[in-house]
Structure formats: C-alpha cells, structure tokens
Amino acid sequence: MIIKSAEFVCSNTQISKLPDPTLPEYAFIGRSNVGKSSLINMLTGIKGLAKTSQTPGKTQLINHFVINNNWFLVDLPGYGFARVSKTLAEKWEKFIRQYLSKRENLQCVMVLVDSRLEPQKLDLQFIDSLGEMGLPFVIVFTKSDKQSKGKTAQNVQLFKNELLKTWEEIPQIFVTSSEDKSGREELLEFINGVNQSFRLEDIQKD
C-alpha cells in the first residue's frame, strides 16, 4: 500500500460524535510509553501527524485520521504509566471500552507492545479483554531497533508462550521500528488486505 494522503479528522471522547462508520477502521493502542505516535507517523510517512511527547499518557482523546480517503486510523489513549488520577484513568477506560465495543466499522485493534520488555501483565490483561469482547486484533511489537534481533525474537517468543497459556491460537504478529521503518510494509499490506474484504452493506445489516 502506498500512502498518498493522511489527514486529521477529529478528536473527541463521545462515541456519538465519531465520524460516520462508512470506512474500514483500525485502532492503535498500547501502554502509554510504547511509541504509538512515532509508529503512526512512520506508517503514514508524515512526521508530525500524531503528536509525540516525552510525557506518557499525552493522548487523552480518540483521534481519527483518514488515510488515502478510504480508511480510518485511530489513535487511542495509552494505558499503564500515565500520570493521571484514578478517576480520570477510569473515565478513559470506560470510553475506550465503549468505542471498542460499539464501533461497527472497526476492523482490527492494533495492540502495541514494547519489544524490549518481557511480557507485561497490563498488555496480557488488555489482550484478554479484547478476547472477551470478541474483537479481532494483531500484536505490533515496537522499538525493535533498540536491541539485537536475537533479544527481540526472545521477547516475542516469551510473549507467545504467555498467550498460549490462555489462548488456543496466537494472533498475527508484526515486529516494527519507527527508526528504521522495519515492519512498515508488512503492516500496511495487512491493512490493505482487510480493506479489500470490507463491505459497507455488512455493517448496515447489523
């Protein structure tokens, strides 16, 4: 897939004000220091599309971008180390869950995981919650350039081993780096493949 255009559409916390669900949609989410904004900028080829910050938890809204005028990329608030109050964290969790469960054109959740870390409880819990909601998802390992390929492969395998304790099958996995752009083509081709089978009529029937 060649990215010809990527434009910001809107930011909000109200499901009722999201863009019309007429295009296939992909939600990106992960721990609040996983490098989500950098990955989005790398995928789209636009450096400042998603705002990056040294402060974890900067994304506090559901941010919609339209790519090539034919699919939505959604930047969701991170979970984990955000320095916010318990009340605010619970509010974020509620509207994220509402979005995930009610957005009828959501094709896949991209769960971002830091490849430098051994399996983290928060990531595993979030993945389990997606399973409970019956949502399709893939796992996108980030920051692979920060260590050797061997170490990345080791951590990916450890994550797979943890998943196999509760999951019968492992979801599709991508290993990426925002610095050297590895994994970019594979992830975009995956999205392109899903887009090919998107039918608006199927959503309207539900």
C-alpha positions in Angstrom: 0.0 0.0 0.0 1.2 3.5 -0.9 0.2 6.2 1.5 -0.9 9.2 -0.7 -2.7 11.2 1.9 -3.2 11.2 5.7 -5.4 13.9 7.3 -6.5 14.6 10.8 -10.3 14.3 11.1 -11.3 14.9 14.7 -10.6 14.3 18.4 -13.3 13.6 21.0 -14.5 11.4 23.9 -18.1 11.0 22.7 -18.9 7.9 20.7 -21.9 9.7 19.2 -19.6 12.3 17.6 -17.3 10.0 15.8 -17.1 10.1 12.0 -19.7 8.2 10.1 -18.7 4.5 10.1 -18.5 4.2 6.3 -14.9 3.3 6.0 -12.9 0.4 7.5 -11.2 1.5 10.7 -8.1 0.4 12.6 -7.4 1.3 16.3 -3.9 1.7 17.6 -3.5 1.3 21.4 -0.8 0.2 23.9 1.0 1.1 27.1 1.4 4.9 27.4 5.1 4.8 26.6 5.1 2.2 23.8 5.9 4.6 21.0 2.5 4.7 19.4 2.6 8.2 17.9 6.0 7.5 16.4 4.7 4.3 14.8 1.7 6.1 13.4 3.9 8.8 11.9 6.2 6.2 10.5 3.4 4.2 8.9 1.8 7.3 7.3 5.1 8.9 6.4 4.1 12.2 8.0 6.4 13.2 10.8 4.0 15.3 12.8 0.7 13.6 12.1 0.3 12.1 15.6 1.8 14.2 18.4 4.7 12.7 20.2 5.6 13.6 23.8 8.1 12.8 26.4 5.2 12.7 28.9 3.5 9.3 28.9 -0.3 9.5 28.6 -0.3 12.6 26.5 -3.1 11.2 24.2 -6.3 11.7 26.1 -8.8 11.6 23.2 -10.0 9.3 20.4 -8.1 10.8 17.4 -9.3 9.9 13.9 -7.2 10.2 10.8 -8.4 9.4 7.3 -5.8 7.6 5.1 -5.9 7.7 1.3 -9.5 8.8 1.8 -10.5 5.2 2.2 -9.7 4.0 5.7 -9.6 5.4 9.2 -6.6 5.2 11.5 -7.5 5.8 15.2 -5.0 6.8 17.9 -6.4 5.8 21.3 -5.2 6.8 24.7 -2.5 4.6 26.2 -2.8 2.5 29.3 -0.4 1.9 32.1 2.1 4.5 33.2 0.1 7.7 32.5 0.4 10.0 35.4 -3.3 10.7 35.9 -5.8 10.4 38.7 -7.6 7.1 39.3 -10.9 8.9 38.4 -9.6 10.1 35.1 -8.0 6.7 34.3 -11.3 5.0 34.9 -13.0 7.6 32.7 -10.6 6.8 29.9 -11.0 3.1 30.3 -14.8 3.5 30.1 -14.9 5.5 26.9 -12.2 3.3 25.3 -14.2 0.2 26.1 -17.4 1.9 24.7 -15.6 2.8 21.5 -14.1 -0.7 21.1 -17.5 -2.5 21.7 -19.7 -0.1 19.7 -17.7 1.0 16.7 -19.3 -1.1 14.0 -16.7 -0.4 11.3 -13.7 -1.3 13.5 -11.9 -4.0 11.5 -8.9 -4.7 13.8 -7.3 -3.5 17.0 -3.5 -3.0 16.7 -2.1 -3.8 20.2 1.3 -2.2 20.5 3.9 -3.9 22.8 7.4 -2.8 23.6 9.7 -5.4 22.2 12.4 -4.6 24.7 10.3 -5.9 27.6 9.4 -9.3 28.8 5.6 -10.0 28.9 3.8 -7.3 30.9 0.7 -8.0 32.9 -1.1 -4.9 31.6 -0.6 -6.0 28.0 -1.8 -9.5 28.6 -4.9 -8.3 30.5 -5.8 -5.9 27.7 -5.5 -8.7 25.1 -7.7 -10.9 27.2 -10.3 -8.2 27.4 -10.3 -8.0 23.6 -10.9 -11.7 23.5 -13.8 -11.4 25.9 -15.3 -8.7 23.6 -14.7 -10.9 20.6 -12.7 -8.3 18.8 -10.2 -9.1 16.0 -6.7 -7.9 16.9 -3.0 -8.2 16.0 0.1 -7.6 18.1 2.6 -5.0 16.9 6.0 -5.1 18.7 7.7 -1.7 18.7 11.2 -0.3 19.1 12.9 -3.4 17.7 15.9 -1.2 16.7 16.7 -0.5 20.3 18.2 -4.0 20.8 19.6 -7.0 18.9 17.4 -9.1 16.7 18.1 -12.0 18.9 16.8 -10.2 22.0 13.7 -9.1 20.2 13.0 -12.6 19.0 13.5 -13.9 22.5 11.0 -11.4 24.0 8.4 -12.1 21.2 8.7 -15.8 21.9 8.2 -15.2 25.7 5.1 -13.2 24.9 3.8 -16.0 22.7 4.4 -18.5 25.4 2.4 -16.4 27.9 -0.5 -16.1 25.4 -0.6 -19.9 24.8 -1.4 -20.4 28.5 -4.9 -19.0 27.9 -5.3 -18.7 24.1 -5.6 -21.6 21.6 -4.2 -19.7 18.8 -1.6 -16.8 18.5 -2.9 -13.7 16.7 -0.8 -12.3 13.8 2.4 -10.6 15.0 4.4 -7.8 13.5 7.8 -6.5 14.6 8.4 -2.9 13.8 10.7 0.1 14.3 9.8 3.7 13.9 13.5 4.5 13.3 14.4 2.1 10.5 10.8 1.6 9.3 11.0 -2.2 9.6 7.6 -3.9 9.6 6.0 -0.9 7.8 5.3 -2.7 4.5 4.0 -5.8 6.2 1.6 -3.9 8.4 0.3 -1.7 5.6 -0.2 -4.8 3.4 -2.2 -6.5 6.2 -4.4 -3.4 6.4 -4.8 -3.3 2.6 -5.8 -7.0 2.6 -8.5 -6.4 5.2 -9.7 -3.3 3.4 -10.3 -5.5 0.3 -12.9 -7.5 2.1 -14.7 -4.6 3.8 -18.3 -4.3 2.8 -20.4 -1.3 4.0 -23.6 -3.4 3.4 -22.4 -5.9 6.0 -22.2 -3.1 8.6 -25.6 -1.7 7.7 -27.2 -5.1 8.1 -26.0 -5.4 11.7 
